[in-house]
Amino acid sequence: MDVNGETVKMDTAARIVDDRTYIPVRFVAEALGFEVDYLTDTNQN
C-alpha cells in the first residue's frame, strides 16, 4: 500500500469477489490518520 509516497506493508491482502474489490478497512483508516482499537469488553457472544 502506498501512503503519501511511502510503501507500507499490509499483513493481509485485498480480495476480488464477484467483480468487487474488498480491502482491509483498518489499514485504510490508519492511512487516513484514524486510530483503530479493538475493545474486548464490547464483544458479545
PDBQT receptor file of N, H, CA, C and O in Angstrom, charges set to zero:
ATOM      1  N   MET A   1       0.856  -1.154   0.000  1.00  0.00    +0.000 N 
ATOM      2  CA  MET A   1       0.000   0.000   0.000  1.00  0.00    +0.000 C 
ATOM      3  C   MET A   1       0.908   1.225   0.000  1.00  0.00    +0.000 C 
ATOM      4  O   MET A   1       1.940   1.240   0.671  1.00  0.00    +0.000 OA
ATOM      5  N   ASP A   2       0.527   2.230  -0.740  1.00  0.00    +0.000 N 
ATOM      6  H   ASP A   2      -0.311   2.217  -1.285  1.00  0.00    +0.000 HD
ATOM      7  CA  ASP A   2       1.304   3.466  -0.821  1.00  0.00    +0.000 C 
ATOM      8  C   ASP A   2       0.581   4.548  -0.018  1.00  0.00    +0.000 C 
ATOM      9  O   ASP A   2      -0.572   4.877  -0.298  1.00  0.00    +0.000 OA
ATOM     10  N   VAL A   3       1.279   5.098   0.989  1.00  0.00    +0.000 N 
ATOM     11  H   VAL A   3       2.215   4.831   1.217  1.00  0.00    +0.000 HD
ATOM     12  CA  VAL A   3       0.711   6.145   1.836  1.00  0.00    +0.000 C 
ATOM     13  C   VAL A   3       1.624   7.358   1.749  1.00  0.00    +0.000 C 
ATOM     14  O   VAL A   3       2.749   7.342   2.248  1.00  0.00    +0.000 OA
ATOM     15  N   ASN A   4       1.124   8.411   1.108  1.00  0.00    +0.000 N 
ATOM     16  H   ASN A   4       0.210   8.424   0.703  1.00  0.00    +0.000 HD
ATOM     17  CA  ASN A   4       1.886   9.655   0.956  1.00  0.00    +0.000 C 
ATOM     18  C   ASN A   4       3.275   9.413   0.384  1.00  0.00    +0.000 C 
ATOM     19  O   ASN A   4       4.256  10.001   0.839  1.00  0.00    +0.000 OA
ATOM     20  N   GLY A   5       3.350   8.537  -0.623  1.00  0.00    +0.000 N 
ATOM     21  H   GLY A   5       2.553   8.059  -0.993  1.00  0.00    +0.000 HD
ATOM     22  CA  GLY A   5       4.615   8.261  -1.286  1.00  0.00    +0.000 C 
ATOM     23  C   GLY A   5       5.492   7.248  -0.570  1.00  0.00    +0.000 C 
ATOM     24  O   GLY A   5       6.590   6.948  -1.037  1.00  0.00    +0.000 OA
ATOM     25  N   GLU A   6       5.033   6.720   0.549  1.00  0.00    +0.000 N 
ATOM     26  H   GLU A   6       4.141   6.964   0.929  1.00  0.00    +0.000 HD
ATOM     27  CA  GLU A   6       5.800   5.737   1.311  1.00  0.00    +0.000 C 
ATOM     28  C   GLU A   6       5.100   4.380   1.218  1.00  0.00    +0.000 C 
ATOM     29  O   GLU A   6       3.887   4.288   1.402  1.00  0.00    +0.000 OA
ATOM     30  N   THR A   7       5.866   3.337   0.933  1.00  0.00    +0.000 N 
ATOM     31  H   THR A   7       6.852   3.412   0.783  1.00  0.00    +0.000 HD
ATOM     32  CA  THR A   7       5.299   1.999   0.840  1.00  0.00    +0.000 C 
ATOM     33  C   THR A   7       5.105   1.415   2.228  1.00  0.00    +0.000 C 
ATOM     34  O   THR A   7       6.038   1.372   3.030  1.00  0.00    +0.000 OA
ATOM     35  N   VAL A   8       3.888   0.966   2.507  1.00  0.00    +0.000 N 
ATOM     36  H   VAL A   8       3.130   1.000   1.855  1.00  0.00    +0.000 HD
ATOM     37  CA  VAL A   8       3.543   0.363   3.793  1.00  0.00    +0.000 C 
ATOM     38  C   VAL A   8       3.063  -1.059   3.520  1.00  0.00    +0.000 C 
ATOM     39  O   VAL A   8       2.178  -1.272   2.691  1.00  0.00    +0.000 OA
ATOM     40  N   LYS A   9       3.651  -2.034   4.220  1.00  0.00    +0.000 N 
ATOM     41  H   LYS A   9       4.370  -1.861   4.893  1.00  0.00    +0.000 HD
ATOM     42  CA  LYS A   9       3.277  -3.430   4.020  1.00  0.00    +0.000 C 
ATOM     43  C   LYS A   9       2.049  -3.762   4.866  1.00  0.00    +0.000 C 
ATOM     44  O   LYS A   9       2.010  -3.484   6.064  1.00  0.00    +0.000 OA
ATOM     45  N   MET A  10       1.051  -4.360   4.221  1.00  0.00    +0.000 N 
ATOM     46  H   MET A  10       1.082  -4.586   3.247  1.00  0.00    +0.000 HD
ATOM     47  CA  MET A  10      -0.154  -4.799   4.930  1.00  0.00    +0.000 C 
ATOM     48  C   MET A  10       0.020  -6.274   5.287  1.00  0.00    +0.000 C 
ATOM     49  O   MET A  10       0.688  -7.010   4.561  1.00  0.00    +0.000 OA
ATOM     50  N   ASP A  11      -0.577  -6.715   6.406  1.00  0.00    +0.000 N 
ATOM     51  H   ASP A  11      -1.120  -6.117   6.996  1.00  0.00    +0.000 HD
ATOM     52  CA  ASP A  11      -0.431  -8.115   6.791  1.00  0.00    +0.000 C 
ATOM     53  C   ASP A  11      -1.524  -8.999   6.210  1.00  0.00    +0.000 C 
ATOM     54  O   ASP A  11      -1.583 -10.191   6.510  1.00  0.00    +0.000 OA
ATOM     55  N   THR A  12      -2.383  -8.429   5.384  1.00  0.00    +0.000 N 
ATOM     56  H   THR A  12      -2.335  -7.460   5.140  1.00  0.00    +0.000 HD
ATOM     57  CA  THR A  12      -3.414  -9.190   4.697  1.00  0.00    +0.000 C 
ATOM     58  C   THR A  12      -3.629  -8.571   3.318  1.00  0.00    +0.000 C 
ATOM     59  O   THR A  12      -3.361  -7.388   3.108  1.00  0.00    +0.000 OA
ATOM     60  N   ALA A  13      -4.107  -9.368   2.402  1.00  0.00    +0.000 N 
ATOM     61  H   ALA A  13      -4.325 -10.329   2.572  1.00  0.00    +0.000 HD
ATOM     62  CA  ALA A  13      -4.253  -8.895   1.024  1.00  0.00    +0.000 C 
ATOM     63  C   ALA A  13      -5.689  -8.495   0.714  1.00  0.00    +0.000 C 
ATOM     64  O   ALA A  13      -6.637  -8.956   1.350  1.00  0.00    +0.000 OA
ATOM     65  N   ALA A  14      -5.821  -7.627  -0.279  1.00  0.00    +0.000 N 
ATOM     66  H   ALA A  14      -5.051  -7.252  -0.796  1.00  0.00    +0.000 HD
ATOM     67  CA  ALA A  14      -7.154  -7.305  -0.801  1.00  0.00    +0.000 C 
ATOM     68  C   ALA A  14      -7.660  -8.528  -1.565  1.00  0.00    +0.000 C 
ATOM     69  O   ALA A  14      -6.865  -9.339  -2.040  1.00  0.00    +0.000 OA
ATOM     70  N   ARG A  15      -8.973  -8.659  -1.681  1.00  0.00    +0.000 N 
ATOM     71  H   ARG A  15      -9.619  -8.000  -1.295  1.00  0.00    +0.000 HD
ATOM     72  CA  ARG A  15      -9.575  -9.785  -2.400  1.00  0.00    +0.000 C 
ATOM     73  C   ARG A  15     -10.582  -9.281  -3.414  1.00  0.00    +0.000 C 
ATOM     74  O   ARG A  15     -11.241  -8.263  -3.203  1.00  0.00    +0.000 OA
ATOM     75  N   ILE A  16     -10.691  -9.998  -4.505  1.00  0.00    +0.000 N 
ATOM     76  H   ILE A  16     -10.156 -10.825  -4.676  1.00  0.00    +0.000 HD
ATOM     77  CA  ILE A  16     -11.707  -9.692  -5.505  1.00  0.00    +0.000 C 
ATOM     78  C   ILE A  16     -12.726 -10.821  -5.477  1.00  0.00    +0.000 C 
ATOM     79  O   ILE A  16     -12.388 -11.985  -5.694  1.00  0.00    +0.000 OA
ATOM     80  N   VAL A  17     -13.986 -10.461  -5.207  1.00  0.00    +0.000 N 
ATOM     81  H   VAL A  17     -14.261  -9.516  -5.031  1.00  0.00    +0.000 HD
ATOM     82  CA  VAL A  17     -15.087 -11.417  -5.152  1.00  0.00    +0.000 C 
ATOM     83  C   VAL A  17     -16.234 -10.844  -5.966  1.00  0.00    +0.000 C 
ATOM     84  O   VAL A  17     -16.704  -9.738  -5.697  1.00  0.00    +0.000 OA
ATOM     85  N   ASP A  18     -16.685 -11.602  -6.966  1.00  0.00    +0.000 N 
ATOM     86  H   ASP A  18     -16.303 -12.500  -7.185  1.00  0.00    +0.000 HD
ATOM     87  CA  ASP A  18     -17.799 -11.159  -7.820  1.00  0.00    +0.000 C 
ATOM     88  C   ASP A  18     -17.582  -9.748  -8.357  1.00  0.00    +0.000 C 
ATOM     89  O   ASP A  18     -18.467  -8.899  -8.257  1.00  0.00    +0.000 OA
ATOM     90  N   ASP A  19     -16.420  -9.502  -8.920  1.00  0.00    +0.000 N 
ATOM     91  H   ASP A  19     -15.700 -10.191  -9.002  1.00  0.00    +0.000 HD
ATOM     92  CA  ASP A  19     -16.064  -8.218  -9.537  1.00  0.00    +0.000 C 
ATOM     93  C   ASP A  19     -16.018  -7.053  -8.558  1.00  0.00    +0.000 C 
ATOM     94  O   ASP A  19     -16.089  -5.897  -8.974  1.00  0.00    +0.000 OA
ATOM     95  N   ARG A  20     -15.900  -7.337  -7.280  1.00  0.00    +0.000 N 
ATOM     96  H   ARG A  20     -15.842  -8.276  -6.942  1.00  0.00    +0.000 HD
ATOM     97  CA  ARG A  20     -15.752  -6.288  -6.261  1.00  0.00    +0.000 C 
ATOM     98  C   ARG A  20     -14.434  -6.493  -5.535  1.00  0.00    +0.000 C 
ATOM     99  O   ARG A  20     -14.036  -7.624  -5.255  1.00  0.00    +0.000 OA
ATOM    100  N   THR A  21     -13.767  -5.400  -5.236  1.00  0.00    +0.000 N 
ATOM    101  H   THR A  21     -14.090  -4.482  -5.463  1.00  0.00    +0.000 HD
ATOM    102  CA  THR A  21     -12.502  -5.477  -4.508  1.00  0.00    +0.000 C 
ATOM    103  C   THR A  21     -12.747  -5.148  -3.047  1.00  0.00    +0.000 C 
ATOM    104  O   THR A  21     -13.261  -4.080  -2.715  1.00  0.00    +0.000 OA
ATOM    105  N   TYR A  22     -12.374  -6.075  -2.184  1.00  0.00    +0.000 N 
ATOM    106  H   TYR A  22     -11.957  -6.942  -2.454  1.00  0.00    +0.000 HD
ATOM    107  CA  TYR A  22     -12.512  -5.891  -0.740  1.00  0.00    +0.000 C 
ATOM    108  C   TYR A  22     -11.138  -5.609  -0.165  1.00  0.00    +0.000 C 
ATOM    109  O   TYR A  22     -10.179  -6.336  -0.425  1.00  0.00    +0.000 OA
ATOM    110  N   ILE A  23     -11.054  -4.547   0.620  1.00  0.00    +0.000 N 
ATOM    111  H   ILE A  23     -11.833  -3.957   0.831  1.00  0.00    +0.000 HD
ATOM    112  CA  ILE A  23      -9.782  -4.143   1.204  1.00  0.00    +0.000 C 
ATOM    113  C   ILE A  23      -9.891  -4.147   2.725  1.00  0.00    +0.000 C 
ATOM    114  O   ILE A  23     -10.977  -3.963   3.274  1.00  0.00    +0.000 OA
ATOM    115  N   PRO A  24      -8.765  -4.355   3.405  1.00  0.00    +0.000 N 
ATOM    116  CA  PRO A  24      -8.799  -4.307   4.869  1.00  0.00    +0.000 C 
ATOM    117  C   PRO A  24      -9.026  -2.865   5.339  1.00  0.00    +0.000 C 
ATOM    118  O   PRO A  24      -8.155  -2.008   5.184  1.00  0.00    +0.000 OA
ATOM    119  N   VAL A  25     -10.182  -2.616   5.903  1.00  0.00    +0.000 N 
ATOM    120  H   VAL A  25     -10.889  -3.312   6.029  1.00  0.00    +0.000 HD
ATOM    121  CA  VAL A  25     -10.581  -1.265   6.282  1.00  0.00    +0.000 C 
ATOM    122  C   VAL A  25      -9.648  -0.678   7.336  1.00  0.00    +0.000 C 
ATOM    123  O   VAL A  25      -9.408   0.530   7.334  1.00  0.00    +0.000 OA
ATOM    124  N   ARG A  26      -9.128  -1.486   8.217  1.00  0.00    +0.000 N 
ATOM    125  H   ARG A  26      -9.323  -2.467   8.218  1.00  0.00    +0.000 HD
ATOM    126  CA  ARG A  26      -8.237  -0.975   9.261  1.00  0.00    +0.000 C 
ATOM    127  C   ARG A  26      -7.036  -0.238   8.658  1.00  0.00    +0.000 C 
ATOM    128  O   ARG A  26      -6.669   0.840   9.125  1.00  0.00    +0.000 OA
ATOM    129  N   PHE A  27      -6.428  -0.822   7.622  1.00  0.00    +0.000 N 
ATOM    130  H   PHE A  27      -6.727  -1.698   7.243  1.00  0.00    +0.000 HD
ATOM    131  CA  PHE A  27      -5.252  -0.194   7.024  1.00  0.00    +0.000 C 
ATOM    132  C   PHE A  27      -5.601   1.113   6.329  1.00  0.00    +0.000 C 
ATOM    133  O   PHE A  27      -4.831   2.072   6.383  1.00  0.00    +0.000 OA
ATOM    134  N   VAL A  28      -6.742   1.157   5.684  1.00  0.00    +0.000 N 
ATOM    135  H   VAL A  28      -7.368   0.378   5.640  1.00  0.00    +0.000 HD
ATOM    136  CA  VAL A  28      -7.173   2.393   5.030  1.00  0.00    +0.000 C 
ATOM    137  C   VAL A  28      -7.450   3.468   6.078  1.00  0.00    +0.000 C 
ATOM    138  O   VAL A  28      -7.037   4.618   5.922  1.00  0.00    +0.000 OA
ATOM    139  N   ALA A  29      -8.148   3.088   7.141  1.00  0.00    +0.000 N 
ATOM    140  H   ALA A  29      -8.483   2.154   7.268  1.00  0.00    +0.000 HD
ATOM    141  CA  ALA A  29      -8.454   4.054   8.203  1.00  0.00    +0.000 C 
ATOM    142  C   ALA A  29      -7.180   4.602   8.834  1.00  0.00    +0.000 C 
ATOM    143  O   ALA A  29      -7.058   5.809   9.045  1.00  0.00    +0.000 OA
ATOM    144  N   GLU A  30      -6.229   3.718   9.135  1.00  0.00    +0.000 N 
ATOM    145  H   GLU A  30      -6.327   2.738   8.964  1.00  0.00    +0.000 HD
ATOM    146  CA  GLU A  30      -4.976   4.179   9.739  1.00  0.00    +0.000 C 
ATOM    147  C   GLU A  30      -4.180   5.047   8.772  1.00  0.00    +0.000 C 
ATOM    148  O   GLU A  30      -3.525   6.001   9.193  1.00  0.00    +0.000 OA
ATOM    149  N   ALA A  31      -4.229   4.726   7.476  1.00  0.00    +0.000 N 
ATOM    150  H   ALA A  31      -4.762   3.952   7.134  1.00  0.00    +0.000 HD
ATOM    151  CA  ALA A  31      -3.532   5.537   6.478  1.00  0.00    +0.000 C 
ATOM    152  C   ALA A  31      -4.133   6.934   6.388  1.00  0.00    +0.000 C 
ATOM    153  O   ALA A  31      -3.442   7.892   6.040  1.00  0.00    +0.000 OA
ATOM    154  N   LEU A  32      -5.432   7.050   6.704  1.00  0.00    +0.000 N 
ATOM    155  H   LEU A  32      -5.994   6.273   6.987  1.00  0.00    +0.000 HD
ATOM    156  CA  LEU A  32      -6.100   8.351   6.698  1.00  0.00    +0.000 C 
ATOM    157  C   LEU A  32      -5.954   9.091   8.023  1.00  0.00    +0.000 C 
ATOM    158  O   LEU A  32      -6.474  10.196   8.183  1.00  0.00    +0.000 OA
ATOM    159  N   GLY A  33      -5.242   8.478   8.977  1.00  0.00    +0.000 N 
ATOM    160  H   GLY A  33      -4.820   7.581   8.846  1.00  0.00    +0.000 HD
ATOM    161  CA  GLY A  33      -4.959   9.159  10.230  1.00  0.00    +0.000 C 
ATOM    162  C   GLY A  33      -5.863   8.791  11.391  1.00  0.00    +0.000 C 
ATOM    163  O   GLY A  33      -5.766   9.386  12.465  1.00  0.00    +0.000 OA
ATOM    164  N   PHE A  34      -6.739   7.822  11.190  1.00  0.00    +0.000 N 
ATOM    165  H   PHE A  34      -6.817   7.339  10.318  1.00  0.00    +0.000 HD
ATOM    166  CA  PHE A  34      -7.624   7.395  12.280  1.00  0.00    +0.000 C 
ATOM    167  C   PHE A  34      -6.909   6.400  13.184  1.00  0.00    +0.000 C 
ATOM    168  O   PHE A  34      -6.029   5.661  12.742  1.00  0.00    +0.000 OA
ATOM    169  N   GLU A  35      -7.300   6.392  14.458  1.00  0.00    +0.000 N 
ATOM    170  H   GLU A  35      -8.014   6.992  14.817  1.00  0.00    +0.000 HD
ATOM    171  CA  GLU A  35      -6.777   5.402  15.386  1.00  0.00    +0.000 C 
ATOM    172  C   GLU A  35      -7.793   4.279  15.501  1.00  0.00    +0.000 C 
ATOM    173  O   GLU A  35      -8.967   4.522  15.780  1.00  0.00    +0.000 OA
ATOM    174  N   VAL A  36      -7.344   3.056  15.286  1.00  0.00    +0.000 N 
ATOM    175  H   VAL A  36      -6.391   2.859  15.059  1.00  0.00    +0.000 HD
ATOM    176  CA  VAL A  36      -8.226   1.893  15.320  1.00  0.00    +0.000 C 
ATOM    177  C   VAL A  36      -7.852   1.055  16.535  1.00  0.00    +0.000 C 
ATOM    178  O   VAL A  36      -6.678   0.755  16.756  1.00  0.00    +0.000 OA
ATOM    179  N   ASP A  37      -8.850   0.683  17.314  1.00  0.00    +0.000 N 
ATOM    180  H   ASP A  37      -9.803   0.927  17.135  1.00  0.00    +0.000 HD
ATOM    181  CA  ASP A  37      -8.596  -0.102  18.517  1.00  0.00    +0.000 C 
ATOM    182  C   ASP A  37      -9.690  -1.151  18.646  1.00  0.00    +0.000 C 
ATOM    183  O   ASP A  37     -10.829  -0.930  18.233  1.00  0.00    +0.000 OA
ATOM    184  N   TYR A  38      -9.339  -2.285  19.218  1.00  0.00    +0.000 N 
ATOM    185  H   TYR A  38      -8.415  -2.465  19.554  1.00  0.00    +0.000 HD
ATOM    186  CA  TYR A  38     -10.292  -3.368  19.444  1.00  0.00    +0.000 C 
ATOM    187  C   TYR A  38     -10.654  -3.372  20.928  1.00  0.00    +0.000 C 
ATOM    188  O   TYR A  38      -9.779  -3.437  21.791  1.00  0.00    +0.000 OA
ATOM    189  N   LEU A  39     -11.932  -3.304  21.207  1.00  0.00    +0.000 N 
ATOM    190  H   LEU A  39     -12.643  -3.251  20.505  1.00  0.00    +0.000 HD
ATOM    191  CA  LEU A  39     -12.402  -3.289  22.590  1.00  0.00    +0.000 C 
ATOM    192  C   LEU A  39     -12.985  -4.656  22.928  1.00  0.00    +0.000 C 
ATOM    193  O   LEU A  39     -14.058  -5.008  22.438  1.00  0.00    +0.000 OA
ATOM    194  N   THR A  40     -12.297  -5.421  23.751  1.00  0.00    +0.000 N 
ATOM    195  H   THR A  40     -11.426  -5.135  24.149  1.00  0.00    +0.000 HD
ATOM    196  CA  THR A  40     -12.741  -6.775  24.067  1.00  0.00    +0.000 C 
ATOM    197  C   THR A  40     -14.009  -6.775  24.899  1.00  0.00    +0.000 C 
ATOM    198  O   THR A  40     -14.800  -7.711  24.793  1.00  0.00    +0.000 OA
ATOM    199  N   ASP A  41     -14.232  -5.768  25.717  1.00  0.00    +0.000 N 
ATOM    200  H   ASP A  41     -13.589  -5.007  25.803  1.00  0.00    +0.000 HD
ATOM    201  CA  ASP A  41     -15.418  -5.766  26.579  1.00  0.00    +0.000 C 
ATOM    202  C   ASP A  41     -16.707  -5.488  25.817  1.00  0.00    +0.000 C 
ATOM    203  O   ASP A  41     -17.789  -5.654  26.379  1.00  0.00    +0.000 OA
ATOM    204  N   THR A  42     -16.629  -5.072  24.560  1.00  0.00    +0.000 N 
ATOM    205  H   THR A  42     -15.750  -4.937  24.103  1.00  0.00    +0.000 HD
ATOM    206  CA  THR A  42     -17.839  -4.811  23.781  1.00  0.00    +0.000 C 
ATOM    207  C   THR A  42     -18.195  -6.003  22.881  1.00  0.00    +0.000 C 
ATOM    208  O   THR A  42     -19.239  -5.993  22.230  1.00  0.00    +0.000 OA
ATOM    209  N   ASN A  43     -17.341  -7.018  22.842  1.00  0.00    +0.000 N 
ATOM    210  H   ASN A  43     -16.492  -7.026  23.371  1.00  0.00    +0.000 HD
ATOM    211  CA  ASN A  43     -17.602  -8.209  22.027  1.00  0.00    +0.000 C 
ATOM    212  C   ASN A  43     -18.592  -9.113  22.750  1.00  0.00    +0.000 C 
ATOM    213  O   ASN A  43     -18.296  -9.648  23.818  1.00  0.00    +0.000 OA
ATOM    214  N   GLN A  44     -19.759  -9.275  22.159  1.00  0.00    +0.000 N 
ATOM    215  H   GLN A  44     -20.000  -8.840  21.291  1.00  0.00    +0.000 HD
ATOM    216  CA  GLN A  44     -20.798 -10.102  22.782  1.00  0.00    +0.000 C 
ATOM    217  C   GLN A  44     -20.959 -11.397  21.980  1.00  0.00    +0.000 C 
ATOM    218  O   GLN A  44     -21.023 -11.371  20.751  1.00  0.00    +0.000 OA
ATOM    219  N   ASN A  45     -21.023 -12.506  22.675  1.00  0.00    +0.000 N 
ATOM    220  H   ASN A  45     -20.971 -12.527  23.674  1.00  0.00    +0.000 HD
ATOM    221  CA  ASN A  45     -21.194 -13.817  22.021  1.00  0.00    +0.000 C 
ATOM    222  C   ASN A  45     -22.598 -14.311  22.184  1.00  0.00    +0.000 C 
ATOM    223  O   ASN A  45     -22.931 -15.394  21.703  1.00  0.00    +0.000 OA
TER     224      ASN A  45
